[in-house]
Amino acid sequence: MNGKAGESAPPRSSTTEALAAFDREIEQYSLQGHWKMELPKNAEPRSKLKPILWRWALLREQLMRTGGLISVNEAGRRTIQLLNPGLSPRKSTTHTLQMSLQIVLPGEVATAHRHSMAAIRFVVEGGGTFTTVEGQSFLMEPGDLILTPNWTWHDHINESKEPIIWIDGLDVPFAFAMDVVFIEECRQPRQTVERVLESSEHAAFASGGSPWYYKWSDTEQALLQMRNRMAEAGGDLVLEYKTKDGGPALPTIACGVQMLRPAERTVSRRRTSSGIFHVVRGRGATVVGDTTLEWERGDCFVVPNWSWHHHENRSRSEEAILFFMSDRPLLEPFGLYREEYRRP
């Protein structure tokens, strides 16, 4: 009991008015009471992201058009960015990651620069192009993955007779949210090449290979070995690109490939991380809540964070392969990554 015996509590209306006056008074000091926050007693993530799919035919058509409209260096990088409508007016693929498609035409050089944003390159079509990272020049062929850790010099040159297209994945939204964006142009168009890397013997799976280079032939072989080893046990066939000490490909970006067996339907799950996918091979569907995303080779799509989803291979005779990138490494160090499963 508050107050002295016999005293009555002040009228509710006067207390409410006094509190409102107090709230207005402390606003001038850039202060606010916790009671002004609208927090439920029980909460879980409610993603603003929308499950959305971009068709490869449309992406490729629009990307090819850009070659006649703007040069690679007028654009900084000639890319088309995938934007999630759930984030409008913000412009990015998810709240932490950006996926874009880049095209470099024959003979073009995308000049050297560096930035505080980390990046990955996953080649979709073309070849005869080299990405140079800190003096190491990597041959780019379909399915290859090249990492560009933050603040590393990098440039691209297409020495072939055909355009090359690859996926750019960056942690741009995260870097902007943290207000840590640095960009620096190199004084020279290209770096000095100290070493040329072209094959599996130079890649991450090889002893002494570069940790920034993953050849598709190695990745596919590892997937097939995993499939054969798990033929009877079942389970998801997911191969994540890892560092030699077992960490994610980059401190802010996890990426990998998933193989779906003929007619396979995966277990439904939800994660606090968001996922961006590219269809390397096959056709199928990903069901996200009440939305079904029907996909085929080349398509890209988003699975929002904390959304129930599963993948389906719609072919009864052919395997499907998905490339994915995720912001899981941003969550795990702080104990914010969570995953749940639900069987049909």
N, C-alpha and C positions, 0 to 999 in steps of 0.2 A: 504494500500500500504506500502511495506517495503522498507527501504533504502531512500536515498535522491532523490529528483527530478532529473530526467535525468539519474539515474543509472539503469542499466539493471540487471536482476537476473542472478546469475552464471549459466553457462551451466549445463543442467541436468546430463550429464555424469560425470562432475567434482564433483557434489553434491553426486551422487551415489558412486563414488570412495572414497570420504571423509568419507561417512557414513560406508562403508565397512571397511575402515581402522580403524575407531573409534570402530566398533564392535570387530575387531581383538584385538585392544589394551585393551579394558576393560575385555576381556575374561581372561586375566592373573590375574585379581582381583576377579575372580569368579562372574562376573556381566554379565548381558544381558539386552538389551533393549526390551521393550514390543513388539516392531514392529517385533521382530524375532519369536514371537509365531504365529503359524498358527491357528488362531481362526476365525471361520465363523461369519458373522454378526447375523445369527440366527442358533440356535443349539438345539438339544434334544438328550437324551441318545441313543447310538447305542451299544447295549449289545454285548459283545464278547461271551457270553454264547450260547451254542447250545441246542435246545430242544432235549432231548435224553431220551430214555427209556431203562431200564434194566429188563430183564425177570426174574421172580422169580425162574423158574426151573433152569436157568443157575446160578443165585446167590447162591441158596441153594446147588447145586451140587459142586460148587467150594469151598464154605464155609465148607462143610462136608469133602472135601479132605484135607483141612488144618489141621484137627484134627490129621491125621496120619503123618504130615510133621513137625510140630513144636508145642512145648508145649505152654500153655497159658502164662507162665511167661518168656519163651525165647523170645516171641513176644512182651512182654510188655503188650499188649492186642492183642488177636487173632482176628483181624478184617480184612475185605476186604473193601477197600474204593472205593466209586463211584467217578470216575473222569470225568470231563467235557472236551471233546476234544477242545472246544473253548478257553480254558485257557492255553493250552500247550505252553511252557514247565512247567508252574505252574501246580501243582497237587492238585486239590480240586474239590468239587462238584459245588460250585458257587464261586464268588469272595469274599464272606464273610462267607459262611457256608460249613461245611463238613458233609456228611452223609456216615456212614459206617454200615456194618452188623457184629455183634460180635457173636461168638459161644463159649460157655463154656461147656465142657464135664462133665459127671457125676463124682462127687468127686473132681473136680478141684476148686482151689481158685485163682482168679485174685487178686493179692496182693494189699494192700492199698497204695494209693498215692494221691496227690492233685496237682492242677495246676490252673493257672490263666485263663484258658479257661473254660467257662460254658458248661454244657452238659445236654442232655435229653436222656432217655432210653425208647423206645416204644417196648413192647414185641410182637414178631411175632409168635413164637411157643415154646412149652415146658412149664415147671413149676417147682415147688419145689426148686427154686433158690431164694437167698436173696441178694439184694444190700444194703449195709450198708453205710449210709451217716451221718457223724458226730455222730456216736453212735446209730442212728436209723436204724433198719434193716427191709427192706421192702420186703415182699413176691412178687415175680414176676410171673404174670400169663398173658396169651394172652390178648393184648389190654391195659394192664396197662401202665401208664406213670409215670416214676420216674425222678425227677429233681435233678441235681447235680450243685448247684450254684458254681461259681468260688471260688477256694481256700478252698473247703470243702474236707475233707478226705473221700475216698470212696473205697470199695472193693466189690467183688462178690464171692459167693460160691454156687455151684450147689450140692444140697443135694438129688437130684432125681436120677433116673436110666436112664434118657434120656437126650440128649443134649438140650440146650436151645439156642434160637437165638433171638436177639433183634436188633433194630435200635439204633445206636449211632448218635446223632446230636450234633455237637460242633461248636463254633465260632472260630475255629482254624485259618482260613485264615485272619480273622479280627484281631486277636491277633498278628499274625505275621506281618501284615501290620503296626500295631501300635507299633511294637517292644516291646511288654509287656509280652513275654512268660516266665513264671516261672513254673518249675516242681520240685516236691520234693517227694522222696520215703519215706514211713513210715519205722520206725525201726522194726516194727513187721509186719508179713504177714497180720494180720487182726486187726481191731480195737476191742476194748471192746464194746460189744453190751449192750446198756443201755435200749433199748426198742424195742420190736418186734411188727411190724404193719402188719396185714394180711388181713383186711376186710374193708368194707365201713365205719364202725364206726371209723376207724383210718385215713380215707382219707380226702382230701381237702374239699369235700362238707359237711363234718360232723362238727358239733360244737366241737372245740378242736382238730380236726384232723390235720395231718401234711400238710402244704402247698406244700410239695414236692411229694405228693402221690395222684395219680388219678386212681381209679379202673375202669375197663372197664364197669362193670355192672352199675355204676353210670353214666358214660358218655353215654352209649347206652340209658339208661332210659331218660336222659335229652334230647337226640336227638329225641326220639320218642314223648316226650311231646311237643317239639318244632314243630315237624311235625303235630301233631294233632291240636295244637293251630293255626298254619298257614295254615291249610288245604284249607281254602277259600281265604285267602289273597294272597297266593303264596309267591314268594320271595325265596332267597337262604336260605337253611338250614345249617347254619354254626355255630358251637359251638366252641368258642375259649377258651382254658385253661387260666384262669385268676387268679391273686392273689386276696386276700380278699378285697383289696382296688381298684380293677378294672384294675390293670396294667397287662402287658404281663407276660407269664409264667416265663421268665427270662429277665433281662434288655437288652440282645442282641438277644434273640430268641423268636419269637412268634410261637405258635403251636396250632393246633386245629383239628377238624374233620368236614367234610362236607358230608351231605347226599344228594344223587341225587334220586329223585323220579323216578318210572318207566317211561322210555321214555323221561325223562326231558332233555332239552337242556338249559344251563345257558346263561345269557346275556354275550356278548363278552366284555372283559375289558382288560385294561393294567394298570400296577402299576410300580412305580419306585423301588419297592422291588422285589426280586427274590423269587421263591417258589420251594420247593422240596416236592414231594408227594409220598405216599405209599398207595397202594390199599388194604384196610382192607377187603372189601367185594364187590362182583359184577364184572361186566365187562362193558367196555365202551370205550370212546375215548376222548382225549383232543386235540383240534386243536389249534396249535400255529403258527400263520401266515399261511404259505403254507405247514406246516408239520402236519401230523395227527399221533398221538401217540395212537395206539390201546392197551388198557390195560385190565388186568384181575387180580384176587386176587394175592397179593404178589408182583406184579410189582412195580417198583419205577421209577419216572421220574422228569424232571426239566422243569420249565417254566421260561425262562429268564426274567430279568427285562425289563420293558417298551416294552412288546411284546403283541400284541392283541391275546387273547386266550379265549376259552370257553370249558366247559365240556359237554359230552353227555353220558347219560345212555343208553346202547344199549339193555337193557332188558325192555320188556313191562309189566313184571309182578313182577320183583324183584328190590328192592332198591340197590343202590351202596353206599359205604362209603369210603371216602378218608381221610387219615391222612396227615397233611401238617405241614411244618415248614418254617418260613419266617424271613428275616432280617429287617422287618418293624420297630422294636424298635430302630434299629440303625439310622434310618432316621427321625423319627417323632420329636425327641427333637430339631432337627436343622431345621425344616420346609422343609425337603427334600422329604417327602413322598407325592406322588401325585397319583391319581387314576382317570381313565376315563372309561366311559361306552359307548357301541355302540350296539343298538338293531338291530336284523337282518332285 
